[in-house]
Structures are given as C-alpha cells and as structure tokens.
Amino acid sequence: AATLFVAAIATVPAFAQRSGAAPATPTTTPAATAQGGSSTVPSSKIAFVNTQAFADEKAGITRFVAALKNLDREFKPRRDELTTLATRIQTLAKEIEQTRSVADPKTLQIKQDEGEKLQRELKFKKEEAEAAFQKRSEEVLGAITNDILKALDGYAKQRGITSVLDWSKMEAMLMLDPSADITAAFIADYNSKNPATASTAAPGR
C-alpha cells in the first residue's frame, strides 16, 4: 500500500503514441534514385528518444518531475492512511494467531470480525484512492505531457528530423546508432525554455 501511488506515477507518461512524428526504426535513409533514375525516394532523418528519462529526478524534464512530486505529496495522506489500515490488519491477524489456543472463543470471534471489517474498509479506500489518483494524474500531467509532445515535434522539425521513435517502448532492438539519440539534447532544450519555477499545471510556450 505504501508504494501504491509511486507505482502508478511511473505508468502515467505515454509520449510515444502521441508524437507528431511517425515511429520508425532508428536508421537514416539517404535519398536514393529509383530504378531508371526518373524519380527519387524522399530522404528521411530518424531519431530516437527515451521518454522514461523525462521523469528522471536528476536528468529529466524539471517541470514534469516537479509535477510528479507535487502529485505524490498531494496523495501522501491517503497513502499513509492505507498503510496504517494494512498495519492494523496485520497486527490483528498476528494477535489472533498467537492467542488462538488460549483466548476465549468469543474474544477471538470479535477480533476476527474486526479484521474482516478492516479488510473491507482497506479494499474500498484503496479502490477509491486509485480512482482519484488516476483522475488527478490526468488533470495534472495531461497538459504538461501535451506540451512536451508539442515541443518534441517542433524540436524535430527544426532539425530536419522526419521521424522520432520512442525506444523505451521497444522490446528489442538489433541496431542502434547512439548519435541518433536526442533525449538529453531535447530535455536540455525544453528545460531552458520551460523552467520548473513556472506553473506545472499550465505549461506554455
């Protein structure tokens, strides 16, 4: 329960599917002449980015990281409440087990009923908190995510990049040219134009 929202935060960003550039393999295809020399294949410049790095506390996008921290702080009371409930249930279960052979059956039943009540309460509050967290995450991170995607699209176009691939979403990659990685450069560019001191709720350019 203690890591409920921390785990959920890690799954919020979804940059790859919304990039203005179409996904492709991280290779560069130079202009080529079609058979007969009557036409040419348009040249393409492909780069890749690791969107997971955007949330890195030290090297990520500062505005996005700040929003994640604010979100975590906002839900800390609920996270602590769930942790407390879970601890109470564990303690009660331990008491029942340790006194099962000597305690009065009526007393054991009371504790058993209390434990079941706490379990139902924990389940309800956990589901309620998860739903609230998901909704709030979309509100807080949605605008920032859209702004980052817009900036990435502009960054790529300014440099003649026709396609950007999010390699963090790929299960396997046979070949990768490190020079095509624009992650660090884009993060630095975005941070310089969008300092973390600005409002994380309404990024703008």
PyRosetta script that sets phi, psi and omega in degrees:
from pyrosetta import init, pose_from_sequence

init()
pose = pose_from_sequence("AATLFVAAIATVPAFAQRSGAAPATPTTTPAATAQGGSSTVPSSKIAFVNTQAFADEKAGITRFVAALKNLDREFKPRRDELTTLATRIQTLAKEIEQTRSVADPKTLQIKQDEGEKLQRELKFKKEEAEAAFQKRSEEVLGAITNDILKALDGYAKQRGITSVLDWSKMEAMLMLDPSADITAAFIADYNSKNPATASTAAPGR")
pose.set_psi(1, -33.1)
pose.set_omega(1, -177.0)
pose.set_phi(2, -63.6)
pose.set_psi(2, -28.8)
pose.set_omega(2, -177.8)
pose.set_phi(3, -103.9)
pose.set_psi(3, 15.8)
pose.set_omega(3, -176.1)
pose.set_phi(4, -53.9)
pose.set_psi(4, -52.8)
pose.set_omega(4, -174.8)
pose.set_phi(5, -83.4)
pose.set_psi(5, -28.5)
pose.set_omega(5, 176.5)
pose.set_phi(6, -61.5)
pose.set_psi(6, -42.2)
pose.set_omega(6, 178.8)
pose.set_phi(7, -66.4)
pose.set_psi(7, -39.2)
pose.set_omega(7, -179.3)
pose.set_phi(8, -66.1)
pose.set_psi(8, -36.4)
pose.set_omega(8, -179.1)
pose.set_phi(9, -59.1)
pose.set_psi(9, -40.1)
pose.set_omega(9, -176.4)
pose.set_phi(10, -62.8)
pose.set_psi(10, -19.4)
pose.set_omega(10, -177.7)
pose.set_phi(11, -99.2)
pose.set_psi(11, -1.7)
pose.set_omega(11, -175.5)
pose.set_phi(12, -67.9)
pose.set_psi(12, -51.6)
pose.set_omega(12, -174.7)
pose.set_phi(13, -62.5)
pose.set_psi(13, 135.1)
pose.set_omega(13, 175.1)
pose.set_phi(14, -140.5)
pose.set_psi(14, 82.7)
pose.set_omega(14, -171.9)
pose.set_phi(15, -88.8)
pose.set_psi(15, -34.3)
pose.set_omega(15, -168.6)
pose.set_phi(16, -61.3)
pose.set_psi(16, -43.1)
pose.set_omega(16, -173.9)
pose.set_phi(17, -69.9)
pose.set_psi(17, -15.3)
pose.set_omega(17, -173.8)
pose.set_phi(18, -111.5)
pose.set_psi(18, 7.1)
pose.set_omega(18, 179.2)
pose.set_phi(19, -65.0)
pose.set_psi(19, 141.0)
pose.set_omega(19, -179.9)
pose.set_phi(20, -68.4)
pose.set_psi(20, -17.4)
pose.set_omega(20, 179.4)
pose.set_phi(21, -97.7)
pose.set_psi(21, 143.9)
pose.set_omega(21, -177.5)
pose.set_phi(22, -77.1)
pose.set_psi(22, 137.0)
pose.set_omega(22, 179.8)
pose.set_phi(23, -61.7)
pose.set_psi(23, 146.7)
pose.set_omega(23, 176.3)
pose.set_phi(24, -159.8)
pose.set_psi(24, 174.1)
pose.set_omega(24, 178.6)
pose.set_phi(25, -74.8)
pose.set_psi(25, 146.9)
pose.set_omega(25, -173.5)
pose.set_phi(26, -77.5)
pose.set_psi(26, 62.1)
pose.set_omega(26, 174.8)
pose.set_phi(27, -129.1)
pose.set_psi(27, 161.9)
pose.set_omega(27, 179.4)
pose.set_phi(28, -107.9)
pose.set_psi(28, 125.5)
pose.set_omega(28, -179.1)
pose.set_phi(29, -106.7)
pose.set_psi(29, 111.4)
pose.set_omega(29, -179.4)
pose.set_phi(30, -74.6)
pose.set_psi(30, 164.3)
pose.set_omega(30, 177.5)
pose.set_phi(31, -61.1)
pose.set_psi(31, 137.7)
pose.set_omega(31, -178.1)
pose.set_phi(32, -132.1)
pose.set_psi(32, 150.9)
pose.set_omega(32, 179.9)
pose.set_phi(33, -92.9)
pose.set_psi(33, 128.0)
pose.set_omega(33, 179.8)
pose.set_phi(34, -68.4)
pose.set_psi(34, 162.9)
pose.set_omega(34, -178.7)
pose.set_phi(35, -57.7)
pose.set_psi(35, 129.2)
pose.set_omega(35, -178.8)
pose.set_phi(36, 97.0)
pose.set_psi(36, -15.8)
pose.set_omega(36, 176.5)
pose.set_phi(37, 73.0)
pose.set_psi(37, 13.5)
pose.set_omega(37, -176.9)
pose.set_phi(38, -84.3)
pose.set_psi(38, -18.7)
pose.set_omega(38, -179.3)
pose.set_phi(39, -149.7)
pose.set_psi(39, 166.5)
pose.set_omega(39, 180.0)
pose.set_phi(40, -124.9)
pose.set_psi(40, 152.1)
pose.set_omega(40, 174.8)
pose.set_phi(41, -84.3)
pose.set_psi(41, 127.6)
pose.set_omega(41, -178.9)
pose.set_phi(42, -55.8)
pose.set_psi(42, 135.8)
pose.set_omega(42, 179.4)
pose.set_phi(43, -73.5)
pose.set_psi(43, 150.1)
pose.set_omega(43, 178.7)
pose.set_phi(44, -134.4)
pose.set_psi(44, 144.3)
pose.set_omega(44, 177.9)
pose.set_phi(45, -122.2)
pose.set_psi(45, 117.4)
pose.set_omega(45, -173.3)
pose.set_phi(46, -114.1)
pose.set_psi(46, 135.5)
pose.set_omega(46, 178.1)
pose.set_phi(47, -128.0)
pose.set_psi(47, 167.7)
pose.set_omega(47, 176.2)
pose.set_phi(48, -132.2)
pose.set_psi(48, 157.5)
pose.set_omega(48, -178.3)
pose.set_phi(49, -139.9)
pose.set_psi(49, 146.9)
pose.set_omega(49, 176.7)
pose.set_phi(50, -103.9)
pose.set_psi(50, 98.6)
pose.set_omega(50, -175.7)
pose.set_phi(51, -68.4)
pose.set_psi(51, -20.9)
pose.set_omega(51, 177.5)
pose.set_phi(52, -64.4)
pose.set_psi(52, -26.7)
pose.set_omega(52, -179.8)
pose.set_phi(53, -69.9)
pose.set_psi(53, -18.7)
pose.set_omega(53, -179.7)
pose.set_phi(54, -61.3)
pose.set_psi(54, -29.3)
pose.set_omega(54, -177.6)
pose.set_phi(55, -94.8)
pose.set_psi(55, 4.2)
pose.set_omega(55, 179.5)
pose.set_phi(56, -65.3)
pose.set_psi(56, 127.6)
pose.set_omega(56, -173.9)
pose.set_phi(57, -62.0)
pose.set_psi(57, -33.7)
pose.set_omega(57, -176.7)
pose.set_phi(58, -96.6)
pose.set_psi(58, -37.1)
pose.set_omega(58, -173.0)
pose.set_phi(59, -118.7)
pose.set_psi(59, 10.9)
pose.set_omega(59, -176.1)
pose.set_phi(60, -91.9)
pose.set_psi(60, -167.3)
pose.set_omega(60, 177.7)
pose.set_phi(61, -77.5)
pose.set_psi(61, 114.0)
pose.set_omega(61, -170.6)
pose.set_phi(62, -59.8)
pose.set_psi(62, -37.6)
pose.set_omega(62, -179.9)
pose.set_phi(63, -67.3)
pose.set_psi(63, -40.2)
pose.set_omega(63, 179.4)
pose.set_phi(64, -68.1)
pose.set_psi(64, -43.0)
pose.set_omega(64, 178.7)
pose.set_phi(65, -61.9)
pose.set_psi(65, -42.0)
pose.set_omega(65, 179.3)
pose.set_phi(66, -62.6)
pose.set_psi(66, -39.5)
pose.set_omega(66, 179.0)
pose.set_phi(67, -65.2)
pose.set_psi(67, -39.4)
pose.set_omega(67, 177.7)
pose.set_phi(68, -63.2)
pose.set_psi(68, -41.9)
pose.set_omega(68, 179.6)
pose.set_phi(69, -66.2)
pose.set_psi(69, -41.3)
pose.set_omega(69, 178.4)
pose.set_phi(70, -62.4)
pose.set_psi(70, -40.3)
pose.set_omega(70, 179.5)
pose.set_phi(71, -65.3)
pose.set_psi(71, -41.4)
pose.set_omega(71, 179.3)
pose.set_phi(72, -64.3)
pose.set_psi(72, -41.6)
pose.set_omega(72, 178.3)
pose.set_phi(73, -65.2)
pose.set_psi(73, -38.9)
pose.set_omega(73, -179.0)
pose.set_phi(74, -61.3)
pose.set_psi(74, -35.9)
pose.set_omega(74, -176.9)
pose.set_phi(75, -99.6)
pose.set_psi(75, 7.0)
pose.set_omega(75, 179.2)
pose.set_phi(76, -60.1)
pose.set_psi(76, -42.2)
pose.set_omega(76, 178.6)
pose.set_phi(77, -58.2)
pose.set_psi(77, -41.3)
pose.set_omega(77, 178.8)
pose.set_phi(78, -68.0)
pose.set_psi(78, -40.2)
pose.set_omega(78, 179.2)
pose.set_phi(79, -62.7)
pose.set_psi(79, -42.4)
pose.set_omega(79, 178.9)
pose.set_phi(80, -65.0)
pose.set_psi(80, -37.8)
pose.set_omega(80, 178.7)
pose.set_phi(81, -63.2)
pose.set_psi(81, -42.3)
pose.set_omega(81, 178.4)
pose.set_phi(82, -65.4)
pose.set_psi(82, -38.7)
pose.set_omega(82, 178.2)
pose.set_phi(83, -63.6)
pose.set_psi(83, -42.5)
pose.set_omega(83, 179.4)
pose.set_phi(84, -63.0)
pose.set_psi(84, -43.6)
pose.set_omega(84, 178.7)
pose.set_phi(85, -62.1)
pose.set_psi(85, -44.2)
pose.set_omega(85, -179.9)
pose.set_phi(86, -62.5)
pose.set_psi(86, -39.4)
pose.set_omega(86, 178.9)
pose.set_phi(87, -65.2)
pose.set_psi(87, -41.1)
pose.set_omega(87, 178.5)
pose.set_phi(88, -62.2)
pose.set_psi(88, -41.0)
pose.set_omega(88, 179.4)
pose.set_phi(89, -64.8)
pose.set_psi(89, -43.4)
pose.set_omega(89, 179.6)
pose.set_phi(90, -63.9)
pose.set_psi(90, -41.9)
pose.set_omega(90, 179.7)
pose.set_phi(91, -64.2)
pose.set_psi(91, -43.6)
pose.set_omega(91, -179.8)
pose.set_phi(92, -64.7)
pose.set_psi(92, -41.3)
pose.set_omega(92, 179.0)
pose.set_phi(93, -63.1)
pose.set_psi(93, -38.0)
pose.set_omega(93, 179.1)
pose.set_phi(94, -67.1)
pose.set_psi(94, -40.7)
pose.set_omega(94, 178.9)
pose.set_phi(95, -62.8)
pose.set_psi(95, -43.0)
pose.set_omega(95, 179.9)
pose.set_phi(96, -62.5)
pose.set_psi(96, -43.7)
pose.set_omega(96, -178.3)
pose.set_phi(97, -65.8)
pose.set_psi(97, -40.3)
pose.set_omega(97, -176.7)
pose.set_phi(98, -73.6)
pose.set_psi(98, -26.3)
pose.set_omega(98, -176.2)
pose.set_phi(99, -110.7)
pose.set_psi(99, 9.5)
pose.set_omega(99, -174.8)
pose.set_phi(100, -58.6)
pose.set_psi(100, -37.2)
pose.set_omega(100, -174.8)
pose.set_phi(101, -84.7)
pose.set_psi(101, -12.3)
pose.set_omega(101, -175.8)
pose.set_phi(102, -123.3)
pose.set_psi(102, -21.1)
pose.set_omega(102, -175.6)
pose.set_phi(103, -78.8)
pose.set_psi(103, 156.5)
pose.set_omega(103, 176.7)
pose.set_phi(104, -64.8)
pose.set_psi(104, 133.6)
pose.set_omega(104, -179.1)
pose.set_phi(105, -54.3)
pose.set_psi(105, -35.7)
pose.set_omega(105, 179.8)
pose.set_phi(106, -65.4)
pose.set_psi(106, -40.9)
pose.set_omega(106, 178.9)
pose.set_phi(107, -65.0)
pose.set_psi(107, -41.8)
pose.set_omega(107, 178.5)
pose.set_phi(108, -62.7)
pose.set_psi(108, -39.1)
pose.set_omega(108, -179.5)
pose.set_phi(109, -66.4)
pose.set_psi(109, -37.8)
pose.set_omega(109, 177.7)
pose.set_phi(110, -61.4)
pose.set_psi(110, -44.7)
pose.set_omega(110, 179.2)
pose.set_phi(111, -66.7)
pose.set_psi(111, -37.5)
pose.set_omega(111, 178.7)
pose.set_phi(112, -63.2)
pose.set_psi(112, -43.0)
pose.set_omega(112, 178.6)
pose.set_phi(113, -64.3)
pose.set_psi(113, -39.9)
pose.set_omega(113, 179.1)
pose.set_phi(114, -64.1)
pose.set_psi(114, -41.7)
pose.set_omega(114, 179.3)
pose.set_phi(115, -62.5)
pose.set_psi(115, -41.9)
pose.set_omega(115, 179.0)
pose.set_phi(116, -65.6)
pose.set_psi(116, -37.5)
pose.set_omega(116, 177.9)
pose.set_phi(117, -64.3)
pose.set_psi(117, -42.8)
pose.set_omega(117, 179.2)
pose.set_phi(118, -65.6)
pose.set_psi(118, -37.0)
pose.set_omega(118, 178.5)
pose.set_phi(119, -64.3)
pose.set_psi(119, -40.7)
pose.set_omega(119, 177.3)
pose.set_phi(120, -65.1)
pose.set_psi(120, -40.3)
pose.set_omega(120, 179.2)
pose.set_phi(121, -64.7)
pose.set_psi(121, -42.0)
pose.set_omega(121, 179.4)
pose.set_phi(122, -63.3)
pose.set_psi(122, -43.9)
pose.set_omega(122, -179.7)
pose.set_phi(123, -61.2)
pose.set_psi(123, -45.1)
pose.set_omega(123, -179.0)
pose.set_phi(124, -64.6)
pose.set_psi(124, -47.0)
pose.set_omega(124, -177.3)
pose.set_phi(125, -68.9)
pose.set_psi(125, -32.9)
pose.set_omega(125, 178.1)
pose.set_phi(126, -66.3)
pose.set_psi(126, -46.0)
pose.set_omega(126, 179.2)
pose.set_phi(127, -64.2)
pose.set_psi(127, -40.2)
pose.set_omega(127, 179.1)
pose.set_phi(128, -64.3)
pose.set_psi(128, -43.5)
pose.set_omega(128, -179.4)
pose.set_phi(129, -67.1)
pose.set_psi(129, -39.5)
pose.set_omega(129, 179.5)
pose.set_phi(130, -64.1)
pose.set_psi(130, -40.8)
pose.set_omega(130, 178.9)
pose.set_phi(131, -65.6)
pose.set_psi(131, -42.4)
pose.set_omega(131, 179.6)
pose.set_phi(132, -65.9)
pose.set_psi(132, -38.7)
pose.set_omega(132, 180.0)
pose.set_phi(133, -66.1)
pose.set_psi(133, -42.2)
pose.set_omega(133, 179.5)
pose.set_phi(134, -61.9)
pose.set_psi(134, -44.1)
pose.set_omega(134, -179.9)
pose.set_phi(135, -64.1)
pose.set_psi(135, -45.0)
pose.set_omega(135, -178.9)
pose.set_phi(136, -67.2)
pose.set_psi(136, -35.8)
pose.set_omega(136, 178.5)
pose.set_phi(137, -61.1)
pose.set_psi(137, -42.6)
pose.set_omega(137, 179.4)
pose.set_phi(138, -64.2)
pose.set_psi(138, -37.7)
pose.set_omega(138, 179.8)
pose.set_phi(139, -68.1)
pose.set_psi(139, -45.3)
pose.set_omega(139, -174.5)
pose.set_phi(140, -78.5)
pose.set_psi(140, -43.6)
pose.set_omega(140, -173.6)
pose.set_phi(141, -92.9)
pose.set_psi(141, -19.0)
pose.set_omega(141, -176.6)
pose.set_phi(142, -59.1)
pose.set_psi(142, -49.5)
pose.set_omega(142, -178.3)
pose.set_phi(143, -64.7)
pose.set_psi(143, -39.4)
pose.set_omega(143, -179.7)
pose.set_phi(144, -67.8)
pose.set_psi(144, -42.0)
pose.set_omega(144, 178.3)
pose.set_phi(145, -60.1)
pose.set_psi(145, -45.6)
pose.set_omega(145, 178.4)
pose.set_phi(146, -60.7)
pose.set_psi(146, -39.3)
pose.set_omega(146, -179.5)
pose.set_phi(147, -66.9)
pose.set_psi(147, -39.9)
pose.set_omega(147, 178.6)
pose.set_phi(148, -64.1)
pose.set_psi(148, -42.7)
pose.set_omega(148, 179.5)
pose.set_phi(149, -64.4)
pose.set_psi(149, -40.4)
pose.set_omega(149, 177.9)
pose.set_phi(150, -63.5)
pose.set_psi(150, -42.6)
pose.set_omega(150, 179.5)
pose.set_phi(151, -66.3)
pose.set_psi(151, -39.0)
pose.set_omega(151, 179.2)
pose.set_phi(152, -64.1)
pose.set_psi(152, -40.0)
pose.set_omega(152, 178.4)
pose.set_phi(153, -62.6)
pose.set_psi(153, -45.1)
pose.set_omega(153, 179.0)
pose.set_phi(154, -66.4)
pose.set_psi(154, -39.6)
pose.set_omega(154, 179.3)
pose.set_phi(155, -60.3)
pose.set_psi(155, -43.7)
pose.set_omega(155, -179.0)
pose.set_phi(156, -66.8)
pose.set_psi(156, -45.1)
pose.set_omega(156, -178.0)
pose.set_phi(157, -63.4)
pose.set_psi(157, -39.2)
pose.set_omega(157, 179.7)
pose.set_phi(158, -62.9)
pose.set_psi(158, -24.2)
pose.set_omega(158, -177.2)
pose.set_phi(159, -107.0)
pose.set_psi(159, 13.1)
pose.set_omega(159, 177.1)
pose.set_phi(160, 72.1)
pose.set_psi(160, 18.7)
pose.set_omega(160, 179.0)
pose.set_phi(161, -84.1)
pose.set_psi(161, 124.0)
pose.set_omega(161, -176.3)
pose.set_phi(162, -93.6)
pose.set_psi(162, -23.2)
pose.set_omega(162, -179.1)
pose.set_phi(163, -143.1)
pose.set_psi(163, 139.7)
pose.set_omega(163, 177.4)
pose.set_phi(164, -124.8)
pose.set_psi(164, 127.0)
pose.set_omega(164, -178.7)
pose.set_phi(165, -109.5)
pose.set_psi(165, 133.3)
pose.set_omega(165, 174.9)
pose.set_phi(166, -90.4)
pose.set_psi(166, 98.2)
pose.set_omega(166, -174.3)
pose.set_phi(167, -73.9)
pose.set_psi(167, -12.4)
pose.set_omega(167, 177.3)
pose.set_phi(168, -70.2)
pose.set_psi(168, -15.9)
pose.set_omega(168, 179.1)
pose.set_phi(169, -93.1)
pose.set_psi(169, -3.1)
pose.set_omega(169, -177.6)
pose.set_phi(170, -92.1)
pose.set_psi(170, 138.1)
pose.set_omega(170, 179.6)
pose.set_phi(171, -78.8)
pose.set_psi(171, -30.5)
pose.set_omega(171, -179.4)
pose.set_phi(172, -151.0)
pose.set_psi(172, 149.1)
pose.set_omega(172, 177.9)
pose.set_phi(173, -143.1)
pose.set_psi(173, 122.6)
pose.set_omega(173, -176.0)
pose.set_phi(174, -80.7)
pose.set_psi(174, -33.7)
pose.set_omega(174, -179.2)
pose.set_phi(175, -143.6)
pose.set_psi(175, 139.4)
pose.set_omega(175, -178.4)
pose.set_phi(176, -146.9)
pose.set_psi(176, 124.9)
pose.set_omega(176, 178.6)
pose.set_phi(177, -93.3)
pose.set_psi(177, 111.2)
pose.set_omega(177, -178.1)
pose.set_phi(178, -55.2)
pose.set_psi(178, -28.2)
pose.set_omega(178, -178.7)
pose.set_phi(179, -69.1)
pose.set_psi(179, -14.5)
pose.set_omega(179, 179.3)
pose.set_phi(180, -88.1)
pose.set_psi(180, -3.8)
pose.set_omega(180, -179.8)
pose.set_phi(181, -78.9)
pose.set_psi(181, 114.4)
pose.set_omega(181, -178.9)
pose.set_phi(182, -105.1)
pose.set_psi(182, 10.0)
pose.set_omega(182, -174.6)
pose.set_phi(183, -55.5)
pose.set_psi(183, -59.5)
pose.set_omega(183, -176.2)
pose.set_phi(184, -62.9)
pose.set_psi(184, -41.3)
pose.set_omega(184, -179.0)
pose.set_phi(185, -64.9)
pose.set_psi(185, -41.6)
pose.set_omega(185, 179.5)
pose.set_phi(186, -67.1)
pose.set_psi(186, -42.8)
pose.set_omega(186, 179.4)
pose.set_phi(187, -59.1)
pose.set_psi(187, -45.0)
pose.set_omega(187, 179.4)
pose.set_phi(188, -62.1)
pose.set_psi(188, -42.0)
pose.set_omega(188, 179.7)
pose.set_phi(189, -64.9)
pose.set_psi(189, -44.2)
pose.set_omega(189, -178.8)
pose.set_phi(190, -66.3)
pose.set_psi(190, -43.6)
pose.set_omega(190, -179.5)
pose.set_phi(191, -62.6)
pose.set_psi(191, -35.7)
pose.set_omega(191, -179.5)
pose.set_phi(192, -67.8)
pose.set_psi(192, -28.5)
pose.set_omega(192, -179.0)
pose.set_phi(193, -96.5)
pose.set_psi(193, -17.0)
pose.set_omega(193, -177.0)
pose.set_phi(194, -135.2)
pose.set_psi(194, 75.8)
pose.set_omega(194, -178.3)
pose.set_phi(195, -63.1)
pose.set_psi(195, 152.2)
pose.set_omega(195, -177.3)
pose.set_phi(196, -66.3)
pose.set_psi(196, -17.7)
pose.set_omega(196, -179.8)
pose.set_phi(197, -71.7)
pose.set_psi(197, -17.2)
pose.set_omega(197, 177.9)
pose.set_phi(198, -74.1)
pose.set_psi(198, 165.1)
pose.set_omega(198, -178.4)
pose.set_phi(199, -62.0)
pose.set_psi(199, 127.1)
pose.set_omega(199, 178.6)
pose.set_phi(200, -80.5)
pose.set_psi(200, -13.2)
pose.set_omega(200, -177.3)
pose.set_phi(201, -85.0)
pose.set_psi(201, -25.2)
pose.set_omega(201, -176.4)
pose.set_phi(202, -139.5)
pose.set_psi(202, 73.0)
pose.set_omega(202, -179.5)
pose.set_phi(203, -65.1)
pose.set_psi(203, 148.4)
pose.set_omega(203, 179.1)
pose.set_phi(204, -150.3)
pose.set_psi(204, 167.3)
pose.set_omega(204, -177.2)
pose.set_phi(205, -120.4)
pose.dump_pdb("model.pdb")
